[in-house]
Amino acid sequence: MDEQKQTYYIDVGTGGISRSVTGSTWSFKIEATDAEIRQLRSLMDNNYLNEWGNFFRAHVPYVQYHYDRQNDAYDSTIQQIYGMLYELGDEEAKKHIESMNILPQQQ
């Protein structure tokens, strides 16, 4: 049985995922199933952990950002998040993500 898609409002900066348009600030409107939202939540949680790791490593600048392999995890997670938002988003979300030029190849 196919899962019903529902409307969600996403804020990547805070990791916010809401079903309420007025509940909090948001940047992207998407239509997603429960499974897709669980996957997006997992990516957002990974991104949050990567940001904390980057914060602590930034205070010990022994390796430049582009040579630090741990940053690959952060970059990959961000691209996965925006890739999902692009797939699930409305036209406005797609246009905004395209203008960011963050995805390796525009889908």
Residue pairs with C-beta under 8 A, 6 or more apart in sequence:
3 33
3 34
3 35
4 33
5 31
5 32
5 33
6 19
6 31
6 32
6 33
7 19
7 29
7 30
7 31
8 17
8 18
8 19
8 29
8 30
8 31
8 32
8 37
9 16
9 17
9 18
9 19
9 20
9 21
9 23
9 24
9 26
9 28
9 29
9 30
10 16
10 17
10 18
10 26
10 27
10 28
10 29
10 30
10 40
10 85
11 24
11 25
11 26
11 27
11 28
12 27
12 28
12 44
12 81
12 82
12 85
13 27
14 24
14 25
15 44
15 45
15 47
15 48
16 24
16 25
16 26
17 37
17 40
17 41
17 44
18 24
18 26
27 96
28 85
28 89
28 93
28 96
28 97
29 89
29 90
29 92
29 93
30 85
30 88
30 89
30 90
30 93
31 88
31 90
32 40
32 88
36 84
36 88
39 84
40 81
40 84
40 85
43 77
43 80
43 81
43 84
44 81
46 73
46 77
47 74
47 77
47 78
47 81
50 70
50 73
50 74
50 77
51 74
53 70
53 74
54 70
54 71
54 74
57 68
57 70
65 71
78 102
79 102
79 103
79 104
82 97
82 100
82 102
82 103
83 103
83 107
85 93
85 97
86 93
86 94
86 97
86 98
86 103
86 107
87 107
89 97
97 103
98 106
